[in-house]
Amino acid sequence: MSTRSAHARSPSLAFAWREFQAGVAGTLISLAPALTMGLLAFAALGPQAAAMGIPAALVSSAVGGAVFALLARGPMAAGGPAAAPVLVLGALVAQVAADPAFAVGDPAAVSMLLALVTVAVVSMGVFQIALGLSGLVRFAKFVPQPVLAGFMNGVALLALLALLPLLFGWPIGVLQAGGWSAVREIQPATVAVGLFTVTVILGLPRLNPRLPATLIGLLAGSGVYALLHAVVPQAALGPLTGTLPMAWPQLDSLSPFLKGVDEPLLLRHGGAALTAGLVMALIGTLELVLNSLAMDQACHTRTDPRREVLALGAANVASGLVGGLPLLLLRPRALHMLQVGGRSRAALLVCCGLFAVLGLAAAPLLSLLPQVVLGGVMVTVAFLMADRWSLQLLAQWWRGPRTAELQFELAVVAIVCATTVVLGFPAAVAAGALLSVLLFVRNMNRSLVRSRYSADAQPSRRIYASADEARLRPLRKRITVLELEGALFFGSADRIAALADDLDAGCHTLVLDFRRVSLIDASGAVLLTQVSRRLHERGIGLLLAGVSVDNRHGRMLQPFVGDRYVAEHGVADTDQAVEVAELRLLAQSGFELLRETVPLEQTGLMAGLDAAQRARLAACLQPRRLAAGEHLFRQGDPGDQLYVITAGSINVFSEPAPCSTALRQRFVSLSPGMMLGETAMLDGGGRSGNAVAEGETEVHALHHDTLQQLRAEDPLLYAQIHRNIALHLAQRLRAAAWAWRASTG
């Protein structure tokens, strides 16, 4: 009985230990950024920023993070303070701090400031709940990339500007009062400590990505600060964090409103607090949707964005009511916790509990942290916030060519970024909304057809026997491919109808490539059915490449045309659509390729052999039958055999890495009479892909050792086999060259 109980407890104990480790890892990786968020939110208060901001950051990480973990359903719902909404909150704090009626030393004024902060954070949560309930969340993913990139770069620049006083040792207000003349006030030793911290955090992952670089940078920077202070006591190094109160939840933060709203600070800044809440809700919702999509791709899950936004809204309401900061989904913490073995919300609750312990018991230790080191930590966060896509776009512009499209997108990025930095977040949101509409209209007015070509310029990846290839080559001109781009809607769909009506009478199949289609509305879907009907009346088939019952394009079409239409016309991609059309052309000519059986003596491996040589080679081949979907070999297997196909078909696919989000790609498909695996057998390398039977398939295997035995026993047969292998490879190369010549005119 006791042994059985021990075995029963062991898995649960192992699970609990793994979740605890993940919670500790999540705390370590996000502690320094969380502390810095508190400084960032209340930076305008100068020396009082740490005492007010750091407890708020810890409370929000503990209380708000726990609410988000319990209500969300994402792979790892790690919630905590994040830079974008915190900067908006910091702008509100700076606005109130600049009011003549506000004084840091006045407890009543500070109480009203905290009440306004609470209003902003709570209203952020309320607005997010409203967005979730209304279903408007789904439109967040349609924000154009240049608008999003400009906003993220503006947030990163604002974060850096807010951190300059910490990094340079400037007294509060020097930059605002003296402008760039404040350069004379820079403290070199302070800058050195900050840069050292940044260097450690950014450089450590290159040496060992598993180490908690942020925590090590925090400790290393603090150590250098202490060393310089001991060796060069007269050096100016900037202040320590200073005395911190315990991070108790503040349940009375809204009490100033209970006394009436006739206080000047509340009257003048109440509207700004609600505006800040709305802006934070919009920013936070957009970032949550994008982070959730990225998490789903990394974890192969599917999360309902409405549920996540509702959970985050509730978490922000809870965080605001206890005096905390605004929360977002922290993707780096979530991914790190998953990497170290966390699999449930238990790890998240451990992380929240540790933040609560730090807030209640570790205040004396946190008070010893140098502010310049926390600033260095935040610099790395701001650096990582910069949009990588826009940087790649800028590098492309620098190298050339500088196309009008490229310059337009960079201009949008620059306008949104400059508006964010100069005019603030409300103006940036308004500018982003306006530019999003302009970009939408611009994209709608583009020509829907990106390119047009026939299949002789780009055949499918199926390799045919020489006789079948000869039959098919003149027929491929009858397959027309239209590559679409943009939105298929009432304003653009007529373009497809016009091109379909203008197809030559000899056209056999029209393939529409939907890979770059962003939107399909009811008008576009209905027009597709009309196009297919008119083409059918003319004897022309229609295939929709990149459309299936269970993918994005198929789901957009189904409400308007039905599942049957999508299933009948949809094909996974353009390559497979062209292959379907090729096989239909051969079938129309009387050759049901994949239903035929090619006698072994008629395969390419037997070419040029007399009856005795064919008999001897046939005796060396080992027959094998494969069911549909069965593997002939897998990527990385030893390449010790070649195979001859006599019936059915073999598809060779790439195999993405286990953690990769890449899709499986088809290298080639081989028909009856063809051989495969010869390259790996000749060069001794492993298999470069997975070979899978498309249907009931028969192959014959020639082992490398058997071939070497023939070399000693029958040199003439050995030489002819090698010649046939070479001819097979030459035919494949010639087919590729033919397609290249067709594509270049």
C-alpha positions in Angstrom: 0.0 0.0 0.0 2.7 2.4 0.9 4.7 1.6 -2.2 1.7 2.2 -4.4 1.1 5.5 -2.7 4.7 6.6 -3.2 4.4 5.8 -6.9 1.1 7.8 -7.1 2.7 10.8 -5.4 5.9 10.8 -7.4 4.5 12.3 -10.6 2.5 15.0 -8.8 5.6 15.9 -6.7 7.7 16.1 -9.9 5.1 18.3 -11.5 4.9 20.6 -8.5 8.7 20.9 -8.4 8.9 21.7 -12.1 6.1 24.4 -11.8 7.9 25.9 -8.8 11.2 26.1 -10.7 9.4 27.8 -13.6 7.8 30.3 -11.2 11.2 31.1 -9.7 12.7 31.5 -13.2 9.9 33.8 -14.3 10.5 36.0 -11.2 14.2 36.2 -11.8 13.9 37.1 -15.5 11.3 39.9 -14.9 12.2 41.3 -11.4 14.6 44.0 -12.7 12.3 45.2 -15.5 9.3 45.3 -13.1 11.2 47.5 -10.6 12.3 49.8 -13.4 8.7 50.2 -14.6 7.9 51.7 -11.2 10.6 54.3 -11.6 9.5 55.0 -15.2 5.9 55.6 -14.2 6.7 58.1 -11.5 10.0 59.5 -12.9 8.5 63.0 -12.9 8.5 63.0 -9.1 12.3 62.9 -8.9 13.6 61.4 -5.6 10.1 60.2 -4.6 9.7 58.1 -7.8 11.2 54.9 -6.3 9.2 55.0 -3.1 6.0 55.3 -5.0 6.7 53.4 -8.1 8.5 50.2 -7.0 5.8 49.1 -4.5 3.2 49.8 -7.1 5.1 47.6 -9.6 5.4 44.7 -7.1 1.7 45.0 -6.1 0.5 44.9 -9.7 2.8 41.9 -10.5 1.4 40.0 -7.5 -2.3 40.9 -7.5 -3.0 41.8 -11.2 -0.7 39.0 -12.4 -2.6 36.4 -10.3 -6.0 37.6 -11.6 -4.7 37.4 -15.2 -3.2 33.9 -14.6 -6.5 32.6 -13.2 -8.8 34.1 -15.9 -6.8 33.8 -19.1 -6.5 30.6 -21.1 -3.3 31.3 -23.1 -0.3 28.9 -23.1 1.4 30.8 -20.3 -0.5 34.0 -19.2 2.3 35.9 -17.6 1.0 39.4 -16.8 3.1 42.3 -15.5 3.9 46.0 -15.9 5.0 46.8 -19.5 6.7 49.8 -21.0 4.1 51.1 -23.5 1.2 51.7 -21.1 3.6 52.6 -18.2 4.9 55.5 -20.4 1.4 56.7 -21.0 0.8 56.6 -17.2 4.1 58.4 -16.7 2.9 61.2 -19.1 -0.2 61.6 -16.9 2.0 61.8 -13.7 4.3 64.4 -15.4 1.2 66.5 -16.3 -0.1 66.5 -12.8 3.4 67.1 -11.3 3.8 70.2 -13.5 0.5 71.7 -12.1 1.3 74.6 -9.8 -1.2 73.2 -7.3 0.8 70.0 -6.9 3.7 69.6 -4.4 5.6 66.4 -3.7 5.8 67.2 0.0 2.0 67.7 0.3 0.3 64.4 1.3 -3.1 65.6 0.1 -1.7 66.4 -3.4 0.1 63.1 -3.5 -3.1 61.3 -2.5 -4.9 63.0 -5.4 -2.2 62.1 -7.8 -2.5 58.4 -6.8 -6.3 58.7 -7.2 -5.8 59.9 -10.7 -3.4 57.1 -11.4 -5.9 54.6 -10.1 -8.6 56.1 -12.3 -6.4 55.7 -15.4 -5.5 52.0 -14.6 -9.0 51.0 -13.7 -10.5 52.7 -16.7 -7.9 50.9 -18.9 -9.3 47.7 -17.6 -12.9 48.8 -18.0 -12.3 49.9 -21.6 -10.6 46.5 -22.3 -13.5 44.6 -21.0 -15.8 46.7 -23.2 -13.6 45.9 -26.2 -13.7 42.2 -25.4 -17.5 42.1 -25.0 -18.1 44.1 -28.1 -16.0 41.9 -30.3 -13.9 44.8 -31.6 -10.8 43.0 -30.6 -10.6 41.1 -33.9 -9.9 44.3 -35.7 -6.7 44.9 -33.8 -4.8 42.4 -36.0 -5.6 44.5 -39.1 -3.5 47.5 -37.9 -1.0 48.0 -40.8 2.6 47.0 -40.0 4.1 50.5 -40.7 1.7 52.1 -38.2 2.5 49.6 -35.5 6.2 49.8 -36.2 6.2 53.6 -35.9 4.3 53.5 -32.6 6.6 50.9 -31.1 9.7 52.9 -32.2 8.2 56.0 -30.6 7.5 54.2 -27.4 11.1 53.0 -27.4 12.5 56.5 -27.9 10.2 57.9 -25.2 11.5 55.2 -22.8 15.1 56.2 -23.6 14.4 59.9 -23.1 12.8 59.2 -19.7 15.8 57.2 -18.7 18.4 59.8 -19.5 18.3 61.4 -16.0 19.0 58.0 -14.4 21.8 57.1 -16.8 23.6 60.5 -16.9 23.1 61.4 -13.2 21.0 64.5 -14.1 19.0 66.1 -11.3 15.3 66.0 -12.0 14.1 68.7 -14.5 17.6 69.7 -15.8 16.8 68.4 -19.4 13.5 70.2 -19.5 14.9 73.4 -18.1 18.3 73.6 -19.9 17.7 71.5 -23.0 20.9 70.0 -24.5 23.0 72.4 -22.4 22.4 69.9 -19.7 25.2 67.8 -21.3 27.6 69.7 -19.0 25.8 68.1 -16.0 26.6 64.5 -17.1 28.4 62.4 -14.5 30.9 60.1 -16.3 31.1 57.5 -13.6 27.3 57.2 -13.6 27.3 56.7 -17.4 30.1 54.1 -17.1 28.0 52.0 -14.5 24.9 52.2 -16.7 26.8 51.2 -19.9 28.5 48.3 -18.1 25.0 47.1 -17.0 23.7 47.3 -20.5 26.8 45.5 -21.9 26.4 42.6 -19.5 22.7 42.2 -20.2 23.0 42.3 -24.0 26.3 40.4 -24.2 25.6 37.5 -21.8 23.1 35.7 -24.0 25.8 35.4 -26.7 27.8 33.4 -24.2 25.0 31.3 -22.7 21.4 32.0 -23.6 20.2 30.0 -20.6 21.6 32.4 -18.0 19.2 35.0 -16.5 21.0 37.9 -18.2 18.9 40.7 -16.7 19.3 39.5 -13.1 23.1 39.0 -13.6 23.3 42.4 -15.2 21.5 43.9 -12.2 23.9 42.2 -9.7 27.0 43.0 -11.7 26.1 46.6 -12.2 25.3 47.0 -8.5 28.7 45.4 -7.7 30.6 47.8 -9.9 28.7 50.7 -8.4 29.7 49.6 -4.9 33.3 49.0 -6.0 33.6 52.5 -7.5 32.0 54.0 -4.5 34.6 52.3 -2.2 37.6 53.0 -4.4 36.7 56.5 -5.6 34.3 57.8 -2.9 34.3 61.3 -4.4 32.9 60.1 -7.8 29.3 61.0 -8.5 27.4 57.8 -9.2 23.8 58.8 -8.8 21.5 57.9 -6.0 20.4 54.5 -4.6 16.8 53.5 -4.8 16.4 54.7 -1.2 14.0 53.7 1.6 11.0 51.8 0.3 7.7 51.2 2.1 6.3 47.6 2.1 4.2 46.9 -1.0 0.8 46.5 0.7 -2.2 46.8 -1.5 -3.6 50.3 -1.3 -7.4 49.9 -1.0 -8.2 53.5 -0.3 -6.5 55.1 -3.4 -9.9 56.4 -4.6 -10.8 58.0 -1.3 -10.1 61.6 -2.5 -13.1 61.2 -4.9 -15.3 60.4 -1.9 -14.7 63.9 -0.6 -16.0 65.4 -3.9 -14.4 66.2 -7.2 -14.1 70.0 -6.6 -10.4 69.7 -5.8 -8.5 71.7 -8.5 -6.2 68.7 -9.3 -9.0 66.3 -9.8 -11.0 68.8 -11.9 -8.2 69.7 -14.1 -6.8 66.3 -14.7 -9.7 63.9 -14.4 -10.4 64.0 -18.1 -6.7 63.3 -18.8 -6.8 60.3 -16.5 -9.7 58.8 -18.5 -8.0 59.6 -21.8 -4.8 57.9 -20.6 -6.9 54.9 -19.6 -8.5 54.8 -23.1 -5.1 55.1 -24.8 -3.6 52.4 -22.6 -6.5 50.1 -23.3 -6.0 50.5 -27.1 -2.3 50.0 -26.9 -2.6 47.1 -24.4 -5.2 45.4 -26.4 -3.3 45.6 -29.7 -0.1 44.4 -28.0 -2.0 41.6 -26.2 -3.5 40.3 -29.5 -0.1 40.4 -31.3 1.7 38.7 -28.4 -1.1 36.0 -28.1 -0.7 35.3 -31.8 3.1 35.0 -31.4 2.6 32.7 -28.4 0.2 30.5 -30.3 2.7 30.2 -33.2 5.5 29.2 -30.8 3.3 26.7 -28.8 1.1 25.4 -31.6 -2.0 26.5 -29.7 -5.1 28.5 -30.6 -6.2 31.2 -28.1 -9.4 33.2 -28.2 -8.3 36.8 -28.2 -11.6 38.0 -26.7 -11.2 35.8 -23.7 -7.6 37.1 -23.1 -8.6 40.7 -23.4 -11.4 40.2 -20.9 -9.0 38.5 -18.5 -6.4 41.3 -18.9 -9.2 43.9 -18.4 -10.2 42.3 -15.1 -6.5 42.1 -14.1 -6.0 45.8 -14.8 -9.2 46.7 -12.8 -7.8 44.6 -9.9 -4.3 46.2 -10.2 -5.7 49.7 -10.3 -7.9 49.2 -7.2 -4.9 48.1 -5.1 -2.6 50.9 -6.3 -0.8 49.0 -9.0 0.5 49.7 -12.5 -1.1 48.8 -15.9 -0.5 45.2 -17.0 0.2 43.4 -20.3 1.1 39.9 -21.4 4.9 39.6 -20.9 5.9 37.3 -23.8 9.6 37.0 -22.8 8.7 35.9 -19.3 6.0 33.4 -20.6 8.4 31.9 -23.2 11.2 31.6 -20.6 8.9 29.8 -18.1 7.8 27.4 -20.8 11.4 26.7 -21.7 12.3 25.7 -18.2 9.4 23.3 -17.9 6.4 25.4 -16.7 3.1 24.0 -18.1 0.2 25.4 -16.0 -1.0 28.5 -14.1 0.6 27.0 -11.0 4.0 28.3 -12.2 2.4 31.8 -12.7 0.9 31.8 -9.2 4.3 30.8 -7.8 5.7 33.8 -9.6 3.0 36.2 -8.3 3.6 34.8 -4.8 7.3 35.5 -5.0 6.6 39.1 -6.1 4.3 39.5 -3.1 7.0 38.2 -0.7 9.6 40.6 -2.3 7.2 43.5 -1.8 6.5 42.6 1.9 9.8 41.3 3.1 12.6 42.5 0.7 12.2 46.3 0.9 15.5 46.8 2.7 17.4 44.9 0.1 15.7 46.6 -2.8 16.4 50.0 -1.3 20.1 49.3 -1.9 19.8 49.0 -5.7 21.4 51.9 -7.6 19.0 53.8 -9.8 21.5 54.0 -12.6 21.6 50.2 -12.7 17.8 50.0 -12.9 18.1 52.6 -15.7 20.6 50.4 -17.5 18.2 47.4 -17.2 15.4 49.5 -18.8 17.6 50.6 -21.6 17.9 47.0 -22.7 14.1 46.7 -22.5 13.7 49.9 -24.7 16.3 48.5 -27.1 14.3 45.3 -27.5 11.1 47.2 -27.9 12.3 48.9 -31.1 10.6 47.4 -34.1 12.9 45.0 -36.0 10.9 45.1 -39.2 11.3 48.8 -39.6 15.1 48.5 -39.0 15.2 45.9 -41.8 13.2 48.2 -44.0 15.7 51.0 -43.3 18.6 48.8 -44.1 16.9 47.7 -47.4 16.4 51.4 -48.3 20.1 52.1 -47.5 21.3 49.3 -49.8 18.8 50.1 -52.5 16.8 50.1 -54.7 14.7 52.9 -53.1 11.3 52.0 -54.5 8.3 54.3 -54.0 6.6 51.5 -52.0 9.6 51.3 -49.6 9.8 55.0 -49.1 6.1 55.3 -48.5 6.2 52.7 -45.7 9.2 54.3 -44.1 7.5 57.7 -44.2 4.5 56.2 -42.4 6.8 54.7 -39.7 8.5 58.1 -39.3 5.3 60.1 -39.1 3.8 57.8 -36.4 7.1 57.7 -34.5 7.5 61.5 -34.5 3.9 62.1 -33.5 4.3 59.7 -30.6 7.5 61.5 -29.3 6.5 65.1 -30.0 2.8 65.2 -29.5 2.2 62.3 -27.2 0.1 59.1 -27.2 -3.4 60.5 -27.9 -2.1 62.3 -31.0 -0.2 59.1 -32.0 -3.3 57.0 -31.7 -5.3 59.5 -33.8 -2.5 59.7 -36.4 -2.2 55.9 -36.5 -6.0 55.5 -37.0 -6.0 58.1 -39.9 -3.0 56.5 -41.6 -4.5 53.0 -41.1 -7.6 54.2 -43.1 -5.4 55.8 -45.8 -3.3 52.6 -46.1 -6.5 50.6 -46.3 -7.9 52.8 -49.1 -4.5 52.7 -50.9 -4.3 48.9 -50.7 -7.9 48.6 -51.9 -7.1 50.7 -55.0 -4.2 48.5 -56.0 -4.5 46.0 -58.8 -5.6 42.7 -57.3 -3.5 40.7 -59.8 0.2 40.7 -58.8 1.5 38.6 -61.6 0.4 36.2 -64.4 2.2 33.2 -65.9 1.5 29.8 -67.4 2.6 26.5 -66.0 5.3 26.0 -68.6 7.2 28.8 -66.9 6.7 27.3 -63.4 5.7 23.6 -63.6 4.8 21.6 -60.5 7.3 19.8 -58.5 6.1 16.4 -59.7 8.8 14.6 -61.8 7.4 12.6 -64.7 8.9 9.8 -66.8 10.5 11.1 -70.0 7.6 9.9 -72.2 5.0 11.6 -69.9 7.1 14.7 -69.7 7.2 14.9 -73.5 3.4 14.6 -73.7 2.9 17.2 -71.0 5.4 19.9 -72.1 3.3 21.4 -74.9 0.2 21.2 -72.8 1.4 23.2 -69.8 0.7 26.5 -71.7 -3.0 25.7 -71.2 -2.6 26.2 -67.4 -2.8 29.9 -66.4 -1.9 31.1 -62.9 -3.0 34.5 -61.5 -1.1 35.5 -58.4 -3.4 37.7 -56.3 -2.4 40.4 -53.7 -4.5 42.5 -51.4 -8.2 42.4 -50.7 -10.8 40.6 -52.8 -13.8 42.9 -52.3 -16.4 44.7 -54.3 -13.9 47.3 -55.6 -11.3 44.8 -56.9 -13.0 41.5 -57.8 -14.2 42.7 -61.2 -10.5 42.6 -62.3 -10.6 38.8 -61.9 -13.8 38.5 -63.8 -12.4 40.5 -66.7 -9.3 38.4 -66.9 -11.2 35.2 -66.7 -13.5 36.3 -69.6 -10.4 37.2 -71.7 -8.7 33.8 -71.3 -7.8 32.1 -74.5 -10.2 29.4 -75.7 -7.4 26.8 -75.4 -7.0 27.4 -71.7 -7.7 24.3 -69.7 -7.4 25.4 -66.0 -7.2 28.8 -64.3 -5.3 28.8 -60.9 -5.9 31.7 -58.5 -3.1 32.0 -56.0 -4.6 33.3 -52.7 -1.3 33.3 -50.7 -1.1 37.1 -50.5 -4.8 37.8 -50.3 -5.5 39.7 -47.0 -9.3 40.0 -47.1 -12.3 38.4 -48.8 -15.7 40.1 -48.4 -19.1 38.8 -49.5 -19.0 40.6 -52.9 -15.6 39.0 -53.7 -16.8 35.5 -52.7 -20.0 35.7 -54.7 -18.1 36.9 -57.7 -15.8 33.8 -57.5 -18.8 31.6 -57.8 -19.9 33.5 -60.9 -16.5 33.3 -62.4 -16.3 29.5 -61.8 -19.7 29.0 -63.4 -18.8 31.0 -66.5 -15.4 29.2 -66.8 -17.2 25.8 -66.5 -19.5 26.7 -69.3 -16.4 27.3 -71.5 -14.8 24.0 -70.4 -12.2 25.7 -68.2 -11.5 24.5 -64.6 -10.9 26.8 -61.7 -8.6 26.0 -58.7 -8.1 28.2 -55.7 -4.5 27.7 -54.4 -3.9 28.4 -50.7 -7.6 27.7 -49.9 -8.8 24.8 -47.8 -11.8 24.1 -45.5 -9.8 24.6 -42.3 -7.5 27.5 -43.2 -7.9 31.3 -43.0 -9.0 31.9 -46.6 -11.3 28.9 -46.6 -13.0 30.2 -43.4 -13.5 33.7 -45.1 -15.1 32.1 -48.1 -17.3 29.4 -46.4 -20.1 31.7 -45.0 -20.7 33.0 -48.6 -20.1 30.0 -50.9 -20.4 27.0 -48.6 -18.1 24.2 -47.6 -18.7 22.1 -50.7 -17.4 24.9 -53.0 -14.3 25.3 -51.0 -13.6 21.6 -50.9 -14.2 21.2 -54.7 -12.0 24.1 -55.8 -9.5 24.5 -52.9 -5.9 23.2 -53.1 -3.2 23.6 -50.5 -0.8 25.7 -52.6 0.0 26.8 -56.1 2.5 24.0 -56.7 -0.1 21.3 -55.9 -2.8 23.2 -57.9 -0.6 23.2 -61.0 0.1 19.4 -60.4 -3.7 18.7 -60.3 -4.1 20.6 -63.6 -1.2 18.7 -65.2 -2.6 15.3 -64.2 -6.0 16.3 -65.5 -4.4 17.3 -68.9 -2.7 13.9 -69.0 -5.9 12.1 -68.1 -7.7 14.0 -70.8 -5.1 12.7 -73.3 -5.8 9.1 -72.1 -3.0 8.6 -69.5 -4.2 8.1 -65.9 -0.7 8.5 -64.6 -1.1 7.6 -61.0 -3.4 4.7 -61.7 -1.0 3.0 -64.1 1.6 0.4 -63.4 4.9 0.6 -65.2 6.6 -2.8 -65.7 10.0 -3.0 -64.0 11.8 -3.6 -67.3 10.3 -0.3 -68.7 11.7 1.9 -65.9 14.6 4.2 -66.4 16.9 2.0 -64.4 16.6 -0.8 -66.9 17.2 1.3 -70.0 19.8 -0.1 -72.4 20.0 -3.5 -70.8 19.6 -6.8 -72.6 17.3 -9.5 -71.4 19.9 -11.3 -69.3 21.1 -8.0 -67.7 17.5 -7.0 -66.9 16.9 -10.4 -65.3 20.0 -10.2 -63.2 19.3 -6.6 -62.1 15.6 -7.5 -61.3 16.9 -10.3 -59.0 18.9 -7.7 -57.1 15.9 -5.5 -56.5 13.8 -5.9 -53.4 10.1 -5.2 -53.9 8.2 -3.3 -51.2 4.5 -2.2 -51.0 3.5 1.0 -49.2 0.1 2.0 -47.9 -1.1 5.6 -48.4 0.8 7.9 -46.0 3.5 5.4 -45.1 7.1 6.6 -45.0 9.6 5.1 -47.4 12.4 6.9 -45.5 12.7 9.8 -43.1 14.9 12.9 -43.2 18.4 12.1 -41.9 18.1 8.3 -42.5 21.2 6.7 -44.1 21.2 6.9 -47.9 22.2 3.3 -48.6 19.5 2.5 -51.2 17.9 3.9 -54.3 14.3 3.1 -55.2 12.4 2.5 -58.5 8.7 3.3 -58.5 6.5 0.9 -60.5 3.1 2.0 -59.2 1.6 4.9 -57.2 3.6 8.0 -56.2 6.1 9.2 -53.7 6.1 12.7 -52.3 9.3 14.1 -50.7 8.8 16.7 -48.0 11.0 18.9 -45.9 10.9 18.4 -42.1 10.8 21.7 -40.1 12.7 21.9 -36.8 10.7 20.9 -33.7 10.4 24.4 -32.3 10.1 26.1 -35.8 6.9 27.7 -37.0 7.8 26.9 -40.6 5.4 24.9 -42.6 6.2 21.5 -44.3 7.3 22.1 -47.9 7.2 19.6 -50.8 10.5 19.1 -52.5 9.4 16.8 -55.3 6.8 14.2 -56.3 7.8 11.2 -58.4 5.6 9.2 -60.7 5.7 5.5 -61.8 8.8 4.7 -63.8 11.0 7.2 -61.9 13.7 6.5 -59.3 14.6 8.4 -56.1 17.2 8.2 -53.4 20.1 7.9 -55.9 21.9 11.1 -54.9 22.2 10.2 -51.2 23.4 6.7 -52.2 26.0 8.1 -54.5 27.4 10.8 -52.2 27.0 8.9 -49.0 25.0 11.7 -47.3 21.8 11.2 -45.3 18.3 11.6 -46.6 17.4 15.3 -47.2 13.7 14.9 -46.7 10.8 12.6 -45.8 9.6 10.3 -48.6 5.9 9.4 -48.1 3.6 7.3 -50.3 0.7 9.3 -51.8 -1.5 6.3 -52.4 -1.0 2.5 -52.7 2.6 2.4 -54.0 5.0 -0.2 -55.1 8.8 0.4 -55.2 11.9 -1.7 -55.8 15.0 -1.1 -53.8 18.7 -1.4 -54.9 21.1 -1.5 -52.0 24.5 0.1 -52.2 26.2 -3.1 -51.1 24.5 -5.0 -53.9 25.6 -2.4 -56.4 29.2 -2.7 -55.2 28.9 -6.5 -55.6 27.8 -6.0 -59.2 30.9 -3.8 -59.8 33.1 -6.8 -59.1 31.0 -9.4 -60.7 29.5 -7.6 -63.8 31.4 -4.4 -64.6 29.4 -3.8 -67.8 26.0 -4.0 -66.0 27.4 -1.8 -63.2 28.5 0.8 -65.7 25.1 0.9 -67.5 23.3 1.3 -64.2 25.4 4.3 -63.4 24.8 5.7 -66.9 21.0 5.3 -66.4 21.2 7.1 -63.0 23.1 9.9 -64.7 20.5 10.1 -67.5 17.8 10.3 -64.9 19.5 13.2 -63.2 20.1 14.9 -66.6 16.5 14.6 -67.5 15.5 16.3 -64.2 18.1 19.1 -64.9 16.9 19.5 -68.5 13.3 19.9 -67.3 14.4 22.6 -64.8 16.3 24.4 -67.6 13.2 24.2 -69.9 11.1 25.8 -67.2 13.7 28.5 -66.6 13.8 29.4 -70.3 10.0 29.5 -70.4 9.9 31.8 -67.4 12.4 34.3 -68.9 10.6 34.5 -72.2 
